[in-house]
Amino acid sequence: MGSFLIKYRASFEKEFRSIPKEFTDAVAVRIDSLSQNPFPVGCKKLTNEEFYRIRVGNYRIVYSVDSNSKVITIERIKHRKDVYRKL
């Protein structure tokens, strides 16, 4: 599949800092792994959206994939109860 470039929305840093410390390493590893496989096991396409999500504990990483230019954009990282609001 090749290597994808990972980009981040402007709100990424603030959202990442709000995650409890016990999840930050796991989230970082999952995001890094997307560059090699943008559709890992457990990845779900969101209904009526052009986004995908992967789980890390109670947190969700929502991202978009542009296969033509090989770019993944991390849209948001939030707790599962908040992540789908106002996407």
Backbone as JSON, one array per atom type, in Angstrom:
{
  "sequence": "MGSFLIKYRASFEKEFRSIPKEFTDAVAVRIDSLSQNPFPVGCKKLTNEEFYRIRVGNYRIVYSVDSNSKVITIERIKHRKDVYRKL",
  "N": [[0.82, -1.19, 0.0], [2.08, 1.15, 0.51], [3.69, 4.15, 1.8], [2.03, 6.6, 3.7], [1.55, 10.12, 4.13], [1.12, 11.83, 7.16], [-1.07, 14.24, 8.31], [-2.21, 16.91, 10.45], [-5.09, 18.38, 11.96], [-5.63, 21.78, 13.06], [-6.56, 21.78, 15.67], [-5.5, 19.53, 16.81], [-3.26, 19.37, 18.64], [-4.22, 20.48, 21.05], [-6.36, 18.72, 21.61], [-4.94, 16.32, 21.85], [-3.35, 16.83, 24.11], [-5.35, 16.84, 26.02], [-5.99, 14.23, 26.47], [-5.86, 11.54, 28.81], [-2.75, 10.65, 30.39], [-2.16, 7.89, 30.38], [-3.12, 6.96, 27.98], [-1.84, 8.32, 25.92], [0.58, 7.35, 24.73], [-0.3, 4.99, 23.44], [-2.15, 6.08, 21.64], [-0.45, 7.66, 20.04], [1.14, 5.65, 18.88], [-0.8, 4.25, 17.4], [-1.58, 6.24, 15.57], [0.85, 6.67, 14.2], [1.09, 4.15, 13.0], [-0.84, 4.26, 11.06], [0.3, 5.39, 8.84], [1.48, 3.34, 7.41], [-0.61, 1.53, 7.05], [-3.59, 2.59, 6.29], [-6.09, 1.58, 6.78], [-6.56, -0.18, 9.17], [-7.17, -3.29, 11.02], [-10.25, -3.26, 12.65], [-10.87, -0.7, 11.98], [-13.37, 1.65, 11.14], [-15.68, 2.93, 8.79], [-17.28, 6.01, 8.92], [-20.77, 6.57, 9.04], [-22.45, 8.28, 6.47], [-20.38, 10.1, 6.21], [-17.09, 11.14, 5.17], [-15.1, 10.03, 6.67], [-12.97, 7.99, 8.77], [-12.66, 5.82, 11.62], [-10.68, 4.8, 14.41], [-10.23, 2.86, 17.36], [-8.92, 3.52, 20.62], [-8.82, 2.32, 23.53], [-11.19, 4.05, 25.43], [-11.13, 6.14, 23.72], [-11.33, 7.8, 20.54], [-9.94, 7.98, 17.32], [-10.4, 10.0, 14.69], [-10.23, 10.21, 11.24], [-9.33, 11.25, 7.86], [-8.79, 9.94, 4.57], [-6.83, 10.42, 1.77], [-6.36, 8.77, -0.91], [-5.26, 9.17, -3.43], [-3.31, 11.25, -3.25], [-1.92, 10.2, -1.2], [-2.28, 10.97, 1.57], [-3.07, 11.23, 4.96], [-5.35, 12.72, 7.1], [-5.58, 13.69, 10.35], [-8.45, 14.19, 12.0], [-9.77, 14.47, 14.49], [-9.34, 13.7, 18.0], [-10.87, 12.26, 20.55], [-12.78, 11.53, 23.56], [-15.03, 8.76, 23.51], [-17.68, 9.52, 24.01], [-17.85, 12.13, 23.18], [-16.75, 12.44, 20.64], [-18.19, 12.28, 18.19], [-19.81, 14.46, 18.01], [-20.72, 17.34, 16.24], [-19.16, 16.91, 13.82]],
  "CA": [[0.0, 0.0, 0.0], [2.98, 2.29, 0.5], [3.71, 5.02, 2.96], [1.18, 7.78, 3.64], [1.93, 11.27, 4.93], [0.09, 12.13, 8.16], [-1.25, 15.66, 8.63], [-3.05, 17.11, 11.63], [-5.89, 19.6, 12.05], [-5.08, 22.76, 14.0], [-7.0, 21.46, 17.03], [-4.91, 18.27, 17.24], [-2.39, 19.49, 19.82], [-5.08, 20.7, 22.23], [-7.08, 17.47, 21.88], [-3.97, 15.31, 22.29], [-2.98, 17.16, 25.49], [-6.48, 16.59, 26.92], [-6.11, 12.78, 26.7], [-5.09, 11.09, 29.99], [-1.39, 10.2, 30.07], [-2.07, 6.44, 30.14], [-3.53, 6.65, 26.6], [-1.12, 9.09, 24.9], [1.53, 6.5, 23.98], [-1.07, 4.1, 22.57], [-2.71, 6.91, 20.57], [0.67, 8.02, 19.16], [1.53, 4.45, 18.13], [-1.85, 3.97, 16.41], [-1.5, 7.25, 14.51], [2.04, 6.35, 13.41], [0.87, 2.94, 12.22], [-1.72, 4.58, 9.93], [1.11, 5.74, 7.66], [1.74, 2.1, 6.67], [-1.88, 0.88, 6.75], [-4.64, 3.53, 6.69], [-7.33, 0.87, 7.09], [-6.19, -1.34, 10.0], [-8.23, -4.1, 11.6], [-11.01, -2.47, 13.62], [-11.18, 0.6, 11.38], [-14.76, 1.75, 10.68], [-16.04, 4.13, 8.03], [-18.41, 6.65, 9.57], [-21.96, 6.67, 8.21], [-22.72, 9.6, 5.87], [-19.19, 10.97, 6.31], [-15.9, 10.64, 4.47], [-14.11, 9.82, 7.71], [-12.82, 6.68, 9.37], [-12.27, 5.93, 13.02], [-10.1, 3.66, 15.1], [-10.39, 2.95, 18.81], [-7.83, 3.31, 21.56], [-9.56, 2.35, 24.8], [-12.42, 4.82, 25.3], [-10.86, 7.27, 22.84], [-11.48, 7.53, 19.11], [-9.16, 8.78, 16.39], [-11.17, 10.16, 13.46], [-9.31, 10.68, 10.21], [-9.72, 11.11, 6.47], [-7.73, 9.36, 3.74], [-6.78, 10.78, 0.36], [-5.54, 7.72, -1.5], [-4.55, 9.67, -4.62], [-2.09, 11.97, -2.86], [-1.35, 9.45, -0.07], [-2.29, 11.82, 2.76], [-4.06, 10.97, 6.01], [-5.52, 13.89, 7.95], [-6.19, 13.38, 11.64], [-9.49, 15.2, 12.19], [-9.96, 14.7, 15.92], [-9.1, 12.63, 18.96], [-11.68, 12.61, 21.72], [-13.46, 10.44, 24.25], [-16.09, 8.22, 22.66], [-18.97, 10.21, 24.21], [-17.78, 13.46, 22.59], [-16.03, 12.5, 19.35], [-19.04, 12.39, 17.01], [-20.54, 15.74, 18.03], [-20.27, 18.41, 15.34], [-18.05, 16.5, 12.95]],
  "C": [[0.87, 1.26, 0.0], [2.83, 3.17, 1.72], [2.86, 6.27, 2.72], [1.76, 8.87, 4.53], [0.79, 11.55, 5.91], [0.11, 13.62, 8.45], [-2.23, 15.76, 9.79], [-3.85, 18.4, 11.5], [-5.28, 20.51, 13.11], [-5.42, 22.42, 15.44], [-6.33, 20.21, 17.6], [-4.13, 18.38, 18.54], [-3.21, 19.64, 21.09], [-5.82, 19.41, 22.6], [-6.13, 16.4, 22.41], [-3.56, 15.56, 23.74], [-4.11, 16.85, 26.47], [-6.68, 15.09, 27.22], [-5.31, 12.41, 27.95], [-3.77, 10.45, 29.57], [-1.31, 8.7, 29.76], [-2.48, 6.05, 28.72], [-2.66, 7.32, 25.55], [-0.14, 8.25, 24.09], [0.8, 5.6, 22.99], [-1.66, 4.87, 21.39], [-1.62, 7.26, 19.57], [1.09, 6.84, 18.3], [0.49, 4.15, 17.04], [-1.81, 4.96, 15.25], [-0.31, 6.97, 13.61], [1.81, 5.15, 12.5], [-0.05, 3.19, 11.01], [-0.92, 4.9, 8.67], [1.42, 4.52, 6.81], [0.46, 1.39, 6.24], [-3.02, 1.8, 7.2], [-5.97, 2.86, 7.04], [-7.04, -0.38, 7.92], [-7.41, -2.14, 10.46], [-8.93, -3.27, 12.68], [-11.37, -1.09, 13.14], [-12.63, 0.58, 10.9], [-14.93, 3.03, 9.88], [-17.28, 4.71, 8.69], [-19.56, 6.81, 8.57], [-22.16, 8.11, 7.75], [-21.56, 10.58, 5.99], [-18.07, 10.35, 5.49], [-14.76, 10.42, 5.45], [-14.1, 8.37, 8.16], [-12.47, 6.88, 10.82], [-11.63, 4.64, 13.48], [-10.2, 3.93, 16.59], [-9.06, 2.77, 19.52], [-8.47, 3.45, 22.93], [-10.89, 3.06, 24.59], [-12.25, 6.03, 24.39], [-10.96, 6.84, 21.39], [-10.61, 8.5, 18.33], [-9.97, 8.82, 15.09], [-10.26, 10.8, 12.42], [-9.9, 10.51, 8.82], [-8.51, 10.6, 5.69], [-7.89, 9.85, 2.31], [-5.81, 9.81, -0.3], [-4.74, 8.19, -2.7], [-3.25, 10.37, -4.25], [-1.38, 11.32, -1.67], [-1.17, 10.31, 1.17], [-3.41, 11.38, 3.68], [-4.12, 12.23, 6.86], [-6.24, 13.48, 9.23], [-7.17, 14.52, 11.95], [-9.71, 15.53, 13.66], [-9.65, 13.46, 16.72], [-9.87, 13.04, 20.21], [-12.23, 11.34, 22.37], [-14.66, 10.01, 23.43], [-17.42, 8.94, 22.83], [-19.01, 11.58, 23.53], [-17.35, 13.51, 21.12], [-16.96, 12.75, 18.16], [-19.88, 13.66, 16.97], [-19.91, 16.72, 17.07], [-19.06, 18.02, 14.49], [-18.07, 17.26, 11.66]]
}
